[in-house]
Amino acid sequence: MKKLLYLSAILAFIGAGNIYAQKKAVIKFDKVEHDFGKIKEEAGKVKCKFTFTNTGDDELKIINVKPSCGCTAVEWTKTGVLPNKKGYIDAEFDPAKRPGTFNKGIAVTTNDPAQQMINLIIKGEVLQKPKGVEDIYPVIVGNLRMESAQFNFGNSKNTEIRKDTLKIFNSWNKPLNLGFKDVATYITAKAVPETLKPGKEGLVIISYDVTKRNEFGYVFDRLLMTSNDSLQPEKTLNISQSISEDFSKLTPEELANAPKIKFDNTTFDYGTAKQGDKVECTFVFRNEGVNDLVIRKVKASCGCTATNPEKTLLKKGEESKINATFNTAGKDGKQYKTITIISNDPNNSTVILNIQGTVEKTASEPHDTDGDGIPDNIDKCPNVKGIAENKGCPAIKQEVKDLFQTALHGIQFKPHKDLIKPKSIAILDSIVNVMKENKEYNLVINVYSDNAGKPEENMLLTQKRADALKAHLIKNGIEALRMKALGYGDTKPIFDNNTKSNRAKNQRVEFIIEF
């Protein structure tokens, strides 16, 4: 009996061993890393192959292959790989606009229980292609190419004279005669040479006398370049900077006697307000220094916030206040608005005041009663300029107004570019017909953005988009002198930028008829 029990136990152990000795797939790669070495950017895409063998006794499956970068495309064996058979993973790397060394991963998911995730590596060095005209001068304004349409001085002191140079290229088959008009007294500009021959490079050189600007904080200027360009005779250049007062030459005694601004509170939380309410608040401040305190500038972050300093010059110990009104019309949810105060306090020249709270949306939205995406306060005859106010809008036909209304959000561009989307061309063709049928019309093209990105970048992008629209109309027979193209960046929102829907409404193109 004992022998029988012993034999049964052995058989049971052997049977259990057979259960645990199930078949399994095993993947083995010939290599898990490929070095392309040095490759030329202009040579185009490069490929490599990773080969693997199923060294197990069950069917091997590649469940998924995922590269770490969109620059890498992959193909692989989609069917199961039988034991002792081979499979592959092909990788294709695109070096375009990726100069320098690279090291990219490809995550491979398999049914091999011991190697469910394997990381393949492709690496190398991309040799940058020689730069051509389109690379060096990416901004196109008529027949003139520029490296940029923006002079950005960054941070400037009010005692400085700033200078900068912009490279330009004549892509026309005729000489370009370049000049400037309506130049501010604190700016000098010249083109070198003033007559730029076809296919030649030149410079725009500017000098900006900050001492004469008499402004503080973020400052934006436009410079109008004139030319004999048949496509676009007038070209807009933007100048931006943040101007602060120069306290570096103050003596220790002057610093000791300097004004000192002190606010009782720099944050006002109004809790909850109903949409359409006007929230009023007051920020009290005083001069705790010795010399006179001068308020240089008061700037709200949003047009929805109005500010009114009671007094801008304070003697020692004097007190003043800044009254602010926040209009919640069109706002919804959490709101954070700021007011920037710039003074002659050398230790605290910039103070940020905060207005915050929550706006509850009302059942109706009287700020946009006709649902056209434009607040009522700017919805009255937005397509006409130059007509006496008491006459309303008699000179524009209703179908033209409707066309401009469609164009407001119907004119669209590729993201972050000044390329007009094909579906917008039909609207532009209709505007061409309107301008051809009404020779007395002059057209203003205004382009606006939301507040995503840096203000100076938004300003540049909207100007480029406005120029692109104008260039399209010129190519279709509308005289350049009948049109103005202006980009306003994010400086004139019609709604706050707190929601995706509102940001979309702020991205708009406004066509206005002038007489």
Steps between C-alpha positions, in 0.01 A plus 500: 500500500782739583662427161180589322473832685864578420448423129189718489690792651774472235245493218323802646831691518579417134152611394542830683836551331337459161244769586771756587712412197257676261617630164617862471630739237850643538618802300865554415615806303810495282563851636310746721688815395577659163741786444440693177822692554509839329212573262421810297181683580429570132552133403157408632372209706722208602394142577627206701373149574492313831470122443388259770461121537244305699722260698207372704255219430182706468380760253658846556287810458603867477213671679606861444795714387511862614781747419585774751487775238281595206823523298512119489263281299482124554380186322516145639395139453126506569443124485610252764855364472532123537783338697843534333359749251601865455317831510597865460446857618582774249577851627508815287647821645431844353793739560320810364541794740680281756869593480733357763525166677191290556414194708148367453326204661255250348291312758410146387226306681496119457338187641837369621431471877864575579530800262160659476660841434820553303651840416683534170729798441581698186764770522734715297586855409312721252726738307309824450428585138644824362251780556326638194319829446173356631673392823687826562207722400180312597274808521352598162342844455422558136824457304718564804626219721607572858661301778226642723244778506566564867758704689492375859724697735397299805561701816607864454590779741351845452853641466598286201518539125439155351617390157423194293538364147267287289615302195290523183510345150350617169325201339356719221636525147521879534687735737313586820506864609462502877412781739292580809210730580321633810801407714476595869741769623678252727570254216742532210492239225684444176533229238851411385509525207193710433475339155528124538586317180327172402635197684708715736510528879458818699441635848241700690680692775307674777593714797248537781549784749332368814576828680247673273232229518372615840331166560539207740408133502425302185519735201411422140573712189438455129747604230361546148739416216415634154607354166422473131398136551210417266364239740518692827653849494458558875651256747449506876783430745428462870716625787445376855672529835442537871623836630605548863649793686878508543590535866860385459652848534330591827739575785466329840353827634246517216401140563454571869271792420317326216119468494351178627164371382297297748159341435264398778401197293598380152223240457125553485284185506138580419383144566212430262339741255215463252587523131444860391578650841762772532738426785652811656800503729752743643871453566641747754869590493732762650848642465709379795821639353649850510490637144189533284340178377395511136263243346645451153241263357186305591416217261224239530553154351158500336281757329224382730675672792495879528732679740507852633791620719378772735840670513826427318743717701531446874708691750660331798228334711220578251237238420312429180293223348436322175138432418436204271186367334485148358219440250393135521288511182584197288715346776442162661674297771823587681640841407846641566568857387804713575589867511866595457620809687831654396652769722832672572563288811846352421446202731149412384441670167241245380208387715239249380148538640267200476123487454358151528181309558237286331241615247175305485352473153150639466221329309511752218806664351406857413860566400437311174129515435516413130736207555747615237806464722540878549401684820217746456713797602712467186236337280354822363608543142851349536565498125493872419733792571490857381122551512354763731388330819145632481449344156546141615616265224315592180783448252553127548261245353367234734656220295843662544447524875397133502812410303725683746315331785575161345864599452536595868561139601474336158845619391735248657871424493712196563598481871784739594552597134390767254384246240134550406293181516352399160144510633540875565577585137133512397435776753802696378384463139166653599681792664701547180172528307363757747813715467493480120132596486543792745800706393427758771568244773832481682562197717652467848607146593535449877620166637479403868613203712433353842756529780669162448872554452715806557345843423777596257463169314123545477548852366743379235281207396186711459692757296633225273147364461362844417777544242419156353134595455595829337746324268228254395263783412775681308570186296131493409493852364437733796733801507740500794438869573133426573588277794657509845608186685542511878571230757399569860616179669313440823465869591129532416306195624120515471462227763723379780737217408399268783319243284574324172183645349593857591854460372359383167280812482800725568681348201330702228541698180315831471441665163400868516399729216650849506394797287 
